[in-house]
Amino acid sequence: MESLETELERARELDTDELADAIESIGFECTRCGACCKGYTDADGDAEPHTATVFPDEVRKLDGATSEDYDWRDVARPMPYGLSENANGELEGETFEWALQTDACGDCTFYEEDEKGMGACAVHENRPLICRTYPFSVVLGGTAQPMGEAVDEEGMVRAHECEGLGRDISRTDAERLAAAVKARAVREITEAMGVHDNYAPTDRASGEVVVHDSEGAKRPDGTPR
């Protein structure tokens, strides 16, 4: 398995022209279907909320970009993986990173739909990198499980399920998307390195949730623990 330092070096050396070539070869245009912003039903018929990683600085950016009186918990929630319900029905446990907050339907809290069912993002200009790059990602080494279908011959560029794939994309848009894909790859690895460097086990009270991100251990409201 490659080290995070090795993956970071590879991420920084990604050629955006080559990434753009791969994206252009399959093509993409957002159809505003909203599938990547909404909750879904899994194979067992259970409702699953939208879960997209958002980093601490992105949470603060989204908080500042909204016209409403938002706080951290309106923008982000603890990543659910690693959490469980105790006997009192309270979530508890330790988890890593944050997910975009969801509404009662399990959709991203910033997702909107017009009267024709066309989806839109209320914070589109400030949306996180994971949203800017969907449905594309890159696989750099052995520290992450490859997901999606390979787009290029090397299998590095991946395309996730999306009805917008296969549509014409201009070279300018492909290059813009490629730059975001590279930025996301670098950001994910630097964040993982920060989490690793700042992680320390915690003594939790019953019903307590602790979130570990690159800035250290936090409470669900984003304040340092």
N, C-alpha and C positions, 0 to 999 in steps of 0.2 A: 504494500500500500504506500502510495506516495505521501510525503509530508505536506502539510499546508504551505510551507515555505516554497516547496517545489511547484505546487499548484499555483501559488500566487505569481511566481515567476512566469509560468506558462500563460496565465491569464493576462499579464501585462504585455506579453509578447504576441498576443493574438493579432492577426492581420485583419483589420476591419474590411479591407477590400475582398479578402477571401470569404469572410462571413457574409458580406453583401452578395457575393456570387452565389453562395449556397441558398440564401433567402430568396434571391431573384430567381433561382432555378426552379423552386417549387411555387413561388408566388404567394401573395397574401394581401387581403383587403378586409378590414373589419366590417362585418355586416350589421353590427350593433344588435346582435341577437341576445346579448346579455348572459350567455351561458357561462362565461368565465367570471361573472360577478355574482352569480346566484347560487343558493344552496341546491342540493340535489338529493336524489333517492338512491341509496346504494343497492347492491345486488340482493341484499336480504330484505329490501323494502323499507329500510330505516331512513329517516330524514337526516341528512348531514348538512351542517352549515357551511357556507363559503369559508374557506381557510386559505389566506394568502399572507405570507410573511411580510412584515413591515418592520424596519429597523428604527432604533430610538430617534435618530435625527429626522427620519421621515415622519414619525409620529408628530414631532414638534413642528415640522414644516406644514403638515396637514392641519394641525391645530391652529396655526397662524394664518392659514389660507382661508379658513371658513369665516363666514360672516356672522355665524351664530356663536353663542357663548358655550363653546365646547371645552371639555377638559380631556385629560389623557384617556379616561375610560370611555369617552364618546368616540374616540378615534381607534383605539386598540384594546384588545383583550389578551390575556395570557394564552400562549399557544396551548391547545387542549391536550396535546400528547404528554403523558406522564402524570396527568391529574386524574383524580378519582373522587367519587362521593363517599363521605364517611357515613356513620350510622345516623347522623342528624340531617343527612341530605345536603351537606355542605361540600363544595369542591375543596380539595386540599392536595398538597404535593408540591414538588419542584418541577419546573419546566424551563425550556430554553426558548428565548425569543418571544416575539409578539405576533399576533394575527390581526388583520383588520377587523374592526368591530362589525357585528352583524345586527340586523333588525329581527323582529319577531318571526319573520318567515325564513330566516337563515341566510338572507341575501346581504351583500356588502352594504354597510350603512350609507355609503355614498352613491349607491346605484339608484337610478331614476328611470322611469318608463313613461313615454308620452302616450297619448290616447290611441296611437296606432300600434303600441307595443314595442316601439323602437327604444332600445336601451341607451343610456347616457350616464356619464360620470359627473357628479356634482363638483369634483375637484380635479377635473381632467388635466389641467396644466401642471398640477402638483402631485399627480398620482405616483405611487411608489414604483421602483424599478421593475418589480415583478409584474406589475400591470402594464408598464411601458413596453415590455419585451414579449409578452404573451402573443402567440403560442410558441415562441422560440427560446431555447436555452443551449448551453454548451456543456459538454462533459470533458473535464480536464484530467482526471486521474482516478485513482482508486478510492478516494475518500467519499465519493457520492455514488449512489445507485443510479445508473442511466435510466432515464424515463423518456417516453415519446419515441417516435420513429426517426431513424437517422435520415438526414437530408443530404449530407455530403458523403463522399466515398470513405473517408476516415471514420465516419460515425461520431464525429465530435459535435456537430450541430444537430440539435434535435428539434422536431416539430411535434407539439402536443395536439391532441384532438381539437379541431376547430373548423367550423363550416366555412371560414374565410380563407382557408388554405386552397391553393390552386388558382387563385384569382390573380390577374395582372397587378404588378407592382412596379412603380417607376424606379429607376436607378437611385434617384435622390432619396426616395422613401426607404429603399433597401439599405442604403448607406446610413441613414439616420437610425434605422432599427438595429443595424449591425453595431453601431457605436454604443447604443443602449445595452445591447446584449453583452458587449465587452465590459462596459462599466458595471453591469450587474455581476458578472463573473468575478471581477476584482473586489467588488463590495462584499459579496457573500463570503469570500475567503478571508478578507481582512476582519470582517465581523466575527467569523468563526475563531480566528486567532485571538481576538479580543475576549471572546467568551472563555476560551481556554485559559488565557492568562489571568483573568479576573475571577474565575470560578473558585468557590470555597464551599464545602458542605455547610448546611445550616441546621440549627435546632429549631424545628417548627412547632408551633402550638397546634392543637386540633382545629381543623377548619381553616388553616392558614395556607395561602398560596404564595410561593416565592418564584419569581421569574429571574432567570440569569440571562443577561445580555452583555454586550461588550463593555458596558459601563459599570457592571457589577450586579449585585443582587438587589431586586426591587420588589415593592408591593404591587398589587394589581392596579393601583392608581398611578404607577410610574415613579413614585417617590423612592429614594434609596432606603434600603432596609437596614 
